[in-house]
Amino acid sequence: MNSLSEQIRQLCKEKNAIIMAHYYQRPEIQDVADFVGDSLALAQVAAKTNADIIVMCGVHFMAETAKILCPDKKVLIPEPAAGCSLADSCKAEDLAAWKAEHPDHLVVSYVNTSAAVKALTDVVVTSSNALKIVKQLPTDKPILFGPDQNLGGYINSMTGRKMDLWNGGCHVHARFSVEAILSLKQQYPDTKVLAHPECKAIVLQNADVIGSTQALLNYAKTHPEQKRFIVATESGILHEMQKSCPDVEFIPVPPEMTERIGMCCAQPVANQCGCNECEYMRMNTLQKLYNCLRDEINEIFVAEAVAKDAIKPIQRMLEMS
């Protein structure tokens, strides 16, 4: 009998389906996917694919974005309950009220938002392109940035802008232990710290390299002289980092609370580990992926009126990237 992964690949062939997976997915899902990437890359690939079916192995907003970009394709998600703390922190009605209080401001929204929020946005950004896009916006135009205040604060510090920031944050990146980073740096003094800009400012201040998931991966790949990295982002990326750089040691920065949530890519000690995981990303499993593709269930729909407005800031992002 063929393995579950082989059956999934056969279904893809029969149905002209493409499996897209974020770097924070379980290793076995990354390995069976046609394409693995960060939010920007997933959007770019979705916009160009000739597949009839897109299975988005990520969280709900990623599947929505794919559907907005590909309205004529069937977009599926293995686990429809896989949400996002950032997207949940910013409701469309609350953003609309914020906009009404600042009618002269541009609205820049992180991709980690619902389709309804994107529909109220002037330009969408990801962690890969946020700095580049904000630098292209008129300096005399005030900006509302949301929902990640850590990413927004980082952009403000790099550009000198004073964007108004939404009070939201990624529950994974917000809980990295600064004490653990300092301890690891003391233990490995010549090791560089790689950190995602969704991390708290104090974490970024102790990082050597700050960038999106893709940027951190690229840095590791292009610096073969480095044989060890300390990594402060969701631990799912360690799988691809290790595949790309098999001779390099990647040390995940633990969360402030090291209680084990779910699957772990590091060695557990009792019920604790050094990984900081997104439990929403881990809700997708290989079995759910198989069931979803076999039965074509958990299809994503976006209301036509919402999609019509939401596509504009997404396209603007792709153009400005």
KOLLONU-592000 format. One record per atom (N, C-alpha, C): residue in one letter; x, y, z. Coordinates in steps of 0.05 Angstrom, whole numbers, padded with zeros to 5 digits, always signed. Example, Ala and Ser with C-alpha at 12.3 -4.5 7.8 and 13.67 -1.06 7.14 Angstrom:
! residues 2
A+00264-00114+00156 A+00246-00090+00156 A+00264-00066+00156 S+00257-00045+00142 S+00273-00021+00143 S+00258+00001+00157 
END
This chain:
! residues 321
M+00017-00024+00000 M+00000+00000+00000 M+00018+00025+00000 N+00010+00044-00017 N+00026+00069-00018 N+00023+00084+00009 S+00044+00099+00015 S+00043+00116+00039 S+00023+00138+00035 L+00016+00151+00057 L-00003+00174+00056 L+00008+00196+00038 S+00033+00201+00040 S+00046+00222+00024 S+00044+00215-00006 E+00048+00189-00012 E+00046+00181-00040 E+00018+00183-00050 Q-00001+00176-00033 Q-00029+00179-00041 Q-00037+00208-00046 I-00026+00226-00030 I-00031+00254-00033 I-00020+00264-00060 R+00005+00255-00066 R+00017+00264-00091 R+00001+00253-00115 Q-00010+00229-00113 Q-00026+00217-00134 Q-00051+00233-00138 L-00064+00241-00116 L-00088+00258-00118 L-00082+00285-00132 C-00059+00296-00126 C-00052+00321-00138 C-00050+00318-00169 K-00038+00296-00177 K-00035+00290-00205 K-00063+00286-00219 E-00080+00271-00206 E-00107+00266-00217 E-00125+00291-00218 K-00122+00308-00198 K-00140+00331-00196 K-00127+00357-00206 N-00103+00356-00216 N-00089+00381-00223 N-00089+00400-00200 A-00080+00391-00177 A-00079+00406-00153 A-00051+00413-00145 I-00047+00436-00132 I-00021+00444-00121 I-00024+00447-00091 I-00004+00437-00077 I-00003+00439-00048 I+00017+00460-00041 M+00008+00481-00026 M+00025+00503-00018 M+00027+00502+00012 A+00051+00504+00023 A+00055+00502+00052 A+00073+00525+00062 H+00065+00535+00085 H+00082+00556+00098 H+00105+00542+00113 Y+00126+00557+00117 Y+00149+00546+00131 Y+00143+00537+00160 Y+00121+00546+00171 Y+00114+00539+00198 Y+00098+00513+00200 Q+00093+00500+00178 Q+00078+00475+00178 Q+00095+00452+00188 R+00081+00430+00195 R+00095+00406+00204 R+00114+00397+00182 P+00137+00385+00189 P+00157+00377+00169 P+00145+00358+00148 E+00128+00339+00155 E+00117+00321+00136 E+00099+00334+00115 I+00087+00357+00123 I+00070+00372+00104 I+00088+00388+00086 Q+00109+00400+00097 Q+00128+00414+00079 Q+00140+00395+00058 D+00146+00371+00067 D+00159+00352+00049 D+00141+00342+00026 V+00115+00342+00030 V+00096+00333+00010 V+00086+00355-00008 A+00092+00380-00001 A+00081+00403-00015 A+00096+00407-00042 D+00082+00420-00060 D+00094+00429-00085 D+00111+00453-00081 F+00102+00470-00063 F+00117+00495-00058 F+00116+00502-00028 V+00138+00509-00017 V+00140+00518+00011 V+00152+00546+00011 G+00139+00564+00027 G+00149+00591+00027 G+00137+00608+00049 D+00144+00633+00050 D+00132+00652+00069 D+00107+00664+00056 S+00094+00682+00070 S+00068+00693+00061 S+00070+00706+00034 L+00091+00722+00030 L+00094+00736+00004 L+00097+00716-00018 A+00115+00696-00015 A+00120+00677-00036 A+00095+00660-00042 L+00080+00653-00021 L+00056+00638-00025 L+00036+00654-00042 A+00033+00680-00037 A+00015+00697-00052 A+00025+00699-00081 Q+00051+00702-00085 Q+00062+00705-00112 Q+00057+00679-00128 V+00061+00656-00116 V+00057+00631-00130 V+00027+00627-00136 A+00010+00633-00116 A-00019+00629-00120 A-00028+00646-00144 A-00017+00670-00147 A-00026+00688-00168 A-00019+00677-00196 K+00001+00659-00197 K+00011+00650-00223 K+00004+00621-00230 T-00006+00606-00211 T-00009+00577-00215 T-00031+00571-00236 N-00026+00549-00250 N-00046+00539-00270 N-00062+00515-00259 A-00058+00510-00233 A-00073+00488-00221 A-00103+00494-00219 D-00119+00473-00219 D-00148+00477-00215 D-00155+00479-00186 I-00139+00466-00169 I-00144+00466-00140 I-00119+00474-00125 I-00122+00492-00106 I-00100+00501-00089 I-00107+00491-00061 V-00089+00475-00049 V-00092+00467-00021 V-00072+00483-00005 M-00082+00501+00011 M-00065+00519+00026 M-00060+00508+00054 C-00036+00498+00058 C-00028+00487+00085 C-00015+00510+00100 G-00032+00524+00115 G-00024+00547+00130 G-00047+00554+00149 V-00052+00580+00152 V-00075+00588+00168 V-00095+00602+00150 H-00118+00608+00162 H-00142+00616+00146 H-00137+00640+00128 F-00123+00661+00138 F-00119+00685+00122 F-00103+00679+00097 M-00085+00660+00098 M-00069+00652+00075 M-00086+00640+00053 A-00105+00623+00061 A-00124+00611+00042 A-00142+00632+00030 E-00151+00651+00047 E-00167+00673+00037 E-00152+00690+00016 T-00127+00695+00022 T-00111+00711+00003 T-00108+00696-00024 A-00104+00670-00023 A-00102+00654-00047 A-00129+00655-00063 K-00151+00654-00049 K-00177+00655-00062 K-00182+00682-00074 I-00174+00703-00061 I-00177+00730-00072 I-00161+00733-00098 L-00137+00722-00098 L-00120+00724-00121 L-00129+00705-00143 C-00143+00683-00136 C-00151+00663-00155 C-00181+00657-00152 P-00198+00676-00158 P-00227+00672-00153 P-00239+00648-00169 D-00227+00641-00191 D-00239+00619-00207 D-00228+00592-00200 K-00210+00590-00181 K-00199+00565-00172 K-00212+00556-00146 K-00211+00530-00142 K-00221+00519-00116 K-00198+00519-00097 V-00202+00534-00074 V-00181+00536-00054 V-00191+00521-00029 L-00174+00503-00020 L-00181+00486+00003 L-00160+00490+00026 I-00169+00485+00050 I-00151+00485+00073 I-00155+00460+00090 P-00134+00446+00098 P-00138+00421+00112 P-00154+00424+00138 E-00149+00446+00153 E-00163+00451+00178 E-00174+00479+00178 P-00200+00483+00174 P-00211+00510+00172 P-00210+00525+00198 A-00206+00512+00220 A-00205+00525+00246 A-00177+00537+00252 A-00158+00532+00233 A-00131+00543+00237 A-00131+00573+00233 G-00131+00588+00255 G-00133+00617+00253 G-00106+00630+00258 C-00107+00655+00267 C-00083+00671+00271 C-00089+00692+00293 S-00072+00693+00313 S-00076+00712+00335 S-00075+00741+00325 L-00058+00747+00305 L-00057+00774+00294 L-00083+00781+00279 A-00092+00763+00262 A-00117+00768+00247 A-00140+00772+00267 D-00140+00755+00288 D-00162+00757+00307 D-00162+00783+00323 S-00138+00795+00325 S-00136+00820+00342 S-00146+00844+00327 C-00152+00842+00302 C-00161+00866+00286 C-00186+00859+00270 K-00209+00867+00281 K-00234+00862+00267 K-00239+00885+00247 A-00254+00878+00226 A-00259+00898+00205 A-00274+00922+00216 E-00294+00918+00234 E-00309+00940+00244 E-00292+00958+00262 D-00272+00947+00275 D-00254+00963+00292 D-00235+00979+00275 L-00225+00967+00254 L-00208+00981+00236 L-00223+01004+00222 A-00248+00999+00214 A-00264+01020+00202 A-00268+01044+00220 A-00271+01038+00246 A-00274+01060+00266 A-00248+01075+00269 W-00226+01061+00269 W-00199+01074+00270 W-00194+01091+00246 K-00202+01081+00223 K-00199+01097+00198 K-00216+01123+00199 A-00240+01120+00210 A-00258+01143+00211 A-00246+01165+00229 E-00231+01157+00250 E-00218+01176+00268 E-00194+01190+00255 H-00183+01178+00233 H-00159+01188+00220 H-00164+01188+00189 P-00182+01205+00180 P-00190+01204+00152 P-00168+01211+00132 D-00147+01225+00141 D-00125+01233+00123 D-00102+01213+00122 H-00105+01190+00137 H-00083+01171+00138 H-00086+01149+00117 L-00063+01140+00107 L-00062+01115+00091 L-00064+01091+00111 V-00076+01070+00102 V-00078+01046+00118 V-00060+01024+00106 V-00040+01016+00122 V-00022+00994+00114 V-00028+00971+00132 S-00037+00949+00121 S-00044+00925+00137 S-00025+00902+00131 Y-00017+00890+00152 Y-00001+00865+00150 Y-00018+00844+00137 V-00006+00826+00122 V-00020+00805+00108 V-00035+00786+00128 N-00026+00786+00153 N-00040+00769+00173 N-00066+00782+00182 T-00084+00785+00164 T-00110+00798+00170 T-00131+00784+00153 S-00156+00788+00160 S-00178+00777+00145 S-00182+00791+00119 A-00198+00779+00101 A-00204+00792+00075 A-00219+00818+00080 A-00237+00818+00100 A-00252+00842+00106 A-00234+00866+00114 V-00213+00860+00129 V-00194+00881+00137 V-00178+00890+00112 K-00170+00871+00096 K-00155+00878+00072 K-00172+00897+00054 A-00198+00892+00054 A-00216+00909+00037 A-00217+00938+00046 L-00208+00943+00071 L-00208+00970+00082 L-00180+00983+00080 T-00162+00969+00067 T-00133+00975+00067 T-00124+00988+00041 D-00104+01006+00043 D-00092+01018+00019 D-00070+01000+00007 V-00054+00988+00024 V-00034+00970+00014 V-00028+00949+00036 V-00026+00924+00027 V-00020+00901+00044 V+00011+00898+00044 V+00022+00889+00066 V+00050+00883+00067 V+00055+00856+00081 T+00078+00844+00077 T+00087+00821+00091 T+00112+00828+00106 S+00122+00810+00122 S+00148+00816+00136 S+00171+00818+00116 S+00167+00805+00092 S+00188+00806+00072 S+00191+00833+00059 N+00168+00847+00056 N+00168+00871+00039 N+00159+00896+00054 A+00151+00894+00079 A+00139+00917+00094 A+00158+00941+00094 L+00183+00937+00100 L+00202+00959+00101 L+00205+00972+00074 K+00208+00956+00053 K+00211+00966+00026 K+00187+00982+00017 I+00163+00972+00023 I+00138+00985+00014 I+00134+01011+00029 V+00138+01011+00056 V+00134+01036+00071 V+00153+01058+00061 K+00177+01050+00054 K+00197+01069+00044 K+00187+01082+00018 Q+00170+01069+00003 Q+00160+01080-00022 Q+00136+01098-00019 L+00124+01098+00005 L+00100+01114+00010 L+00108+01143+00015 P+00091+01162+00007 P+00098+01191+00010 P+00104+01197+00039 T+00126+01211+00044 T+00134+01217+00071 T+00116+01238+00085 D+00101+01253+00069 D+00083+01273+00081 D+00056+01262+00087 K+00052+01235+00082 K+00026+01223+00086 K+00027+01206+00111 P+00010+01212+00132 P+00010+01196+00156 P-00001+01168+00151 I+00007+01149+00167 I+00000+01121+00162 I-00011+01108+00187 L-00032+01093+00183 L-00042+01074+00204 L-00031+01047+00197 F-00017+01034+00215 F-00005+01008+00210 F-00015+00988+00230 G-00024+00965+00219 G-00034+00944+00237 G-00033+00917+00223 P-00038+00896+00239 P-00043+00897+00267 P-00018+00891+00285 D+00005+00886+00272 D+00028+00878+00289 D+00044+00903+00297 Q+00042+00910+00323 Q+00056+00934+00332 Q+00087+00930+00333 N+00096+00905+00337 N+00125+00900+00337 N+00137+00905+00310 L+00124+00894+00289 L+00134+00899+00262 L+00132+00928+00255 G+00110+00941+00263 G+00107+00970+00257 G+00128+00986+00272 G+00134+00979+00297 G+00154+00993+00312 G+00182+00990+00299 Y+00187+00966+00289 Y+00213+00961+00276 Y+00215+00979+00251 I+00194+00980+00235 I+00194+00997+00211 I+00198+01026+00218 N+00184+01035+00239 N+00187+01063+00248 N+00217+01068+00255 S+00229+01049+00269 S+00257+01053+00277 S+00276+01054+00254 M+00269+01039+00232 M+00287+01038+00209 M+00282+01061+00189 T+00259+01073+00190 T+00252+01094+00171 T+00251+01122+00183 G+00248+01123+00210 G+00244+01149+00222 G+00216+01159+00220 R+00198+01142+00210 R+00170+01150+00208 R+00157+01147+00235 K+00133+01158+00237 K+00118+01157+00262 K+00090+01146+00256 M+00089+01122+00245 M+00064+01110+00238 M+00048+01105+00264 D+00022+01108+00263 D+00005+01101+00285 D+00002+01070+00284 L+00006+01057+00307 L+00006+01028+00307 L-00018+01016+00321 W-00029+00995+00309 W-00050+00979+00321 W-00038+00963+00344 N-00053+00960+00365 N-00043+00945+00389 N-00048+00915+00385 G-00032+00902+00368 G-00035+00874+00363 G-00007+00861+00362 G-00006+00835+00365 G+00019+00821+00364 G+00016+00791+00359 C+00036+00779+00348 C+00036+00750+00343 C+00042+00736+00370 H+00024+00718+00378 H+00027+00705+00404 H+00053+00688+00405 V+00063+00680+00382 V+00088+00664+00382 V+00112+00682+00385 H+00114+00702+00368 H+00138+00719+00368 H+00139+00737+00392 A+00117+00742+00405 A+00117+00760+00428 A+00127+00746+00453 R+00129+00719+00453 R+00136+00705+00477 R+00165+00694+00478 F+00182+00702+00460 F+00210+00693+00461 F+00223+00704+00486 S+00239+00687+00498 S+00252+00694+00523 S+00278+00710+00518 V+00279+00735+00527 V+00303+00751+00524 V+00325+00739+00541 E+00318+00730+00565 E+00338+00718+00582 E+00351+00694+00569 A+00335+00678+00554 A+00346+00655+00541 A+00365+00663+00518 I+00359+00684+00504 I+00376+00694+00483 I+00403+00703+00495 L+00402+00718+00516 L+00427+00728+00529 L+00443+00704+00539 S+00430+00684+00550 S+00444+00660+00560 S+00457+00645+00537 L+00442+00642+00515 L+00453+00628+00491 L+00477+00643+00479 K+00475+00670+00479 K+00496+00686+00468 K+00521+00684+00485 Q+00517+00681+00511 Q+00540+00678+00529 Q+00552+00650+00525 Q+00535+00630+00521 Q+00545+00603+00517 Q+00559+00600+00490 Y+00548+00614+00469 Y+00560+00612+00442 Y+00566+00641+00433 P+00587+00653+00442 P+00593+00681+00438 P+00597+00689+00408 D+00605+00671+00392 D+00610+00677+00363 D+00586+00670+00345 T+00564+00663+00357 T+00540+00655+00342 T+00521+00678+00337 K+00512+00680+00312 K+00493+00702+00305 K+00465+00694+00313 V+00450+00714+00322 V+00421+00711+00328 V+00405+00720+00305 L+00388+00703+00294 L+00369+00710+00273 L+00342+00714+00285 A+00329+00737+00279 A+00304+00743+00291 A+00284+00755+00271 H+00259+00747+00275 H+00237+00757+00258 H+00228+00784+00269 P+00220+00803+00251 P+00213+00830+00261 P+00186+00831+00276 E+00172+00809+00278 E+00148+00808+00296 E+00156+00805+00325 C+00182+00800+00330 C+00191+00797+00358 C+00191+00824+00372 K+00191+00823+00399 K+00192+00847+00415 K+00217+00863+00410 A+00216+00889+00414 A+00239+00907+00409 A+00264+00897+00424 I+00261+00888+00449 I+00284+00880+00465 I+00297+00855+00453 V+00281+00838+00439 V+00293+00815+00426 V+00308+00824+00401 L+00296+00843+00386 L+00309+00853+00361 L+00335+00868+00368 Q+00336+00881+00391 Q+00360+00895+00399 Q+00383+00875+00405 N+00377+00850+00410 N+00397+00830+00415 N+00402+00812+00392 A+00391+00819+00369 A+00393+00802+00345 A+00415+00813+00327 D+00428+00796+00312 D+00448+00804+00292 D+00436+00807+00265 V+00415+00791+00259 V+00402+00792+00233 V+00372+00793+00238 I+00358+00812+00226 I+00329+00815+00229 I+00317+00812+00201 G+00298+00795+00199 G+00285+00791+00173 G+00262+00772+00173 S+00248+00771+00151 S+00226+00752+00148 S+00236+00723+00150 T+00217+00705+00151 T+00225+00677+00151 T+00243+00670+00128 Q+00235+00679+00104 Q+00251+00674+00080 Q+00278+00687+00082 A+00279+00711+00092 A+00304+00726+00094 A+00324+00712+00113 L+00313+00702+00135 L+00330+00688+00154 L+00341+00662+00142 L+00324+00648+00128 L+00333+00623+00114 L+00354+00630+00093 N+00350+00651+00078 N+00369+00659+00057 N+00396+00666+00070 Y+00395+00680+00093 Y+00420+00688+00106 Y+00436+00663+00114 A+00422+00644+00126 A+00436+00619+00134 A+00448+00605+00109 K+00434+00605+00087 K+00443+00591+00063 K+00467+00605+00050 T+00468+00631+00053 T+00489+00646+00039 T+00512+00653+00058 H+00513+00642+00082 H+00535+00645+00100 H+00545+00618+00110 P+00556+00602+00092 P+00565+00575+00099 P+00587+00575+00119 E+00601+00597+00123 E+00623+00598+00142 E+00612+00597+00171 Q+00586+00603+00174 Q+00574+00602+00201 Q+00564+00573+00206 K+00573+00561+00227 K+00566+00533+00233 K+00544+00531+00255 R+00535+00553+00264 R+00514+00553+00285 R+00498+00579+00285 F+00472+00577+00288 F+00455+00601+00290 F+00436+00597+00313 I+00429+00619+00326 I+00408+00620+00346 I+00384+00633+00332 V+00361+00619+00332 V+00339+00627+00315 V+00314+00635+00332 A+00306+00660+00328 A+00282+00670+00342 A+00259+00675+00322 T+00248+00653+00314 T+00223+00654+00299 T+00209+00627+00303 E+00185+00624+00292 E+00170+00599+00296 E+00187+00575+00287 S+00188+00555+00304 S+00207+00533+00300 S+00203+00516+00276 G+00181+00519+00262 G+00176+00503+00237 G+00198+00509+00216 I+00209+00533+00216 I+00229+00540+00196 I+00255+00523+00199 L+00259+00512+00223 L+00283+00496+00228 L+00285+00472+00209 H+00262+00462+00201 H+00262+00439+00183 H+00276+00446+00156 E+00267+00468+00144 E+00279+00476+00119 E+00307+00486+00122 M+00312+00499+00145 M+00340+00508+00150 M+00359+00484+00151 Q+00350+00464+00165 Q+00368+00440+00168 Q+00371+00425+00141 K+00350+00424+00125 K+00352+00412+00099 K+00371+00427+00081 S+00369+00454+00082 S+00386+00470+00065 S+00415+00472+00075 C+00418+00470+00101 C+00445+00472+00113 C+00450+00449+00132 P+00454+00425+00122 P+00455+00401+00139 P+00478+00401+00158 D+00499+00417+00153 D+00523+00416+00170 D+00522+00439+00191 V+00500+00453+00192 V+00498+00476+00210 V+00479+00469+00233 E+00486+00479+00257 E+00469+00474+00280 E+00451+00499+00284 F+00425+00494+00286 F+00405+00515+00290 F+00393+00511+00318 I+00396+00531+00334 I+00386+00530+00362 I+00361+00547+00365 P+00338+00535+00370 P+00314+00551+00373 P+00313+00566+00399 V+00306+00591+00399 V+00302+00607+00423 V+00276+00597+00436 P+00277+00590+00462 P+00252+00580+00475 P+00234+00604+00482 P+00208+00598+00485 P+00190+00618+00495 P+00194+00623+00525 E+00183+00645+00534 E+00185+00651+00563 E+00174+00629+00580 M+00152+00617+00570 M+00140+00594+00583 M+00147+00570+00566 T+00163+00551+00576 T+00172+00529+00560 T+00154+00504+00561 E+00130+00509+00569 E+00111+00487+00570 E+00105+00477+00541 R+00107+00452+00537 R+00104+00441+00510 R+00076+00442+00501 I+00071+00454+00477 I+00044+00457+00466 I+00036+00434+00449 G+00053+00426+00431 G+00045+00405+00412 G+00069+00392+00400 M+00069+00388+00374 M+00091+00376+00361 M+00116+00392+00365 C+00139+00379+00367 C+00164+00393+00372 C+00185+00384+00353 C+00202+00403+00343 C+00224+00395+00326 C+00250+00391+00341 A+00250+00397+00366 A+00273+00393+00383 A+00269+00370+00402 Q+00290+00362+00416 Q+00287+00340+00435 Q+00273+00349+00460 P+00251+00336+00468 P+00237+00343+00492 P+00253+00334+00517 V+00251+00350+00538 V+00262+00343+00564 V+00239+00343+00583 A+00232+00320+00593 A+00207+00317+00609 A+00184+00326+00590 N+00169+00346+00598 N+00148+00356+00581 N+00155+00384+00571 Q+00180+00390+00570 Q+00189+00417+00561 Q+00207+00414+00537 C+00209+00436+00522 C+00227+00436+00499 C+00235+00465+00493 G+00253+00468+00474 G+00263+00495+00467 G+00248+00507+00444 C+00227+00494+00433 C+00213+00504+00410 C+00191+00523+00417 N+00187+00543+00400 N+00165+00561+00403 N+00147+00557+00379 E+00124+00545+00383 E+00107+00537+00361 E+00081+00552+00359 C+00070+00554+00335 C+00044+00565+00331 C+00024+00541+00330 E+00008+00539+00351 E-00010+00517+00352 E-00031+00517+00329 Y-00036+00540+00318 Y-00055+00541+00295 Y-00042+00528+00271 M-00017+00534+00266 M-00003+00522+00243 M-00002+00491+00246 R+00001+00482+00271 R+00003+00453+00276 R-00024+00439+00274 M-00046+00453+00271 M-00072+00441+00269 M-00075+00425+00243 N-00060+00433+00222 N-00060+00418+00197 N-00042+00393+00200 T-00053+00371+00192 T-00038+00346+00193 T-00038+00332+00165 L-00021+00313+00162 L-00020+00298+00136 L-00047+00284+00130 Q-00059+00273+00151 Q-00085+00259+00147 Q-00107+00279+00139 K-00107+00303+00152 K-00127+00323+00145 K-00122+00333+00116 L-00096+00336+00109 L-00090+00344+00081 L-00100+00323+00061 Y-00096+00298+00067 Y-00106+00277+00049 Y-00136+00278+00047 N-00150+00279+00070 N-00179+00280+00070 N-00190+00304+00054 C-00177+00326+00059 C-00186+00351+00046 C-00184+00349+00016 L-00162+00338+00006 L-00158+00336-00023 L-00175+00314-00035 R-00176+00292-00021 R-00192+00269-00031 R-00222+00277-00035 D-00233+00290-00015 D-00262+00296-00015 D-00267+00325-00024 E-00246+00340-00029 E-00249+00369-00037 E-00267+00384-00017 I-00260+00382+00008 I-00275+00394+00030 I-00260+00418+00041 N-00273+00433+00059 N-00262+00457+00072 N-00254+00478+00051 E-00272+00482+00032 E-00267+00502+00011 E-00270+00530+00023 I-00253+00548+00013 I-00253+00576+00023 I-00269+00593+00003 F-00286+00610+00014 F-00302+00628-00002 F-00298+00656+00009 V-00297+00676-00008 V-00295+00704+00000 V-00317+00719-00016 A-00334+00733-00001 A-00356+00748-00014 A-00345+00765-00037 E-00360+00766-00059 E-00351+00780-00083 E-00345+00809-00077 A-00362+00822-00062 A-00358+00851-00057 A-00333+00856-00040 V-00328+00838-00021 V-00304+00840-00004 V-00279+00834-00021 A-00280+00813-00037 A-00257+00806-00054 A-00250+00828-00073 K-00271+00842-00084 K-00266+00863-00103 K-00249+00886-00091 D-00254+00892-00066 D-00238+00913-00053 D-00212+00902-00042 A-00212+00877-00032 A-00188+00866-00020 A-00166+00860-00040 I-00173+00855-00065 I-00153+00849-00085 I-00135+00873-00092 K-00146+00897-00089 K-00131+00921-00096 K-00106+00925-00079 P-00108+00924-00052 P-00083+00928-00037 P-00064+00904-00039 I-00074+00880-00045 I-00057+00857-00049 I-00041+00861-00075 Q-00055+00869-00096 Q-00041+00874-00122 Q-00021+00896-00120 R-00029+00917-00104 R-00010+00939-00100 R+00015+00929-00086 M+00012+00911-00067 M+00035+00899-00053 M+00053+00884-00073 L+00040+00867-00090 L+00056+00851-00109 L+00071+00869-00128 E+00058+00891-00136 E+00071+00910-00154 E+00095+00924-00141 M+00091+00932-00116 M+00112+00947-00101 M+00134+00929-00091 S+00130+00903-00092 S+00150+00884-00083 S+00171+00879-00105 
END
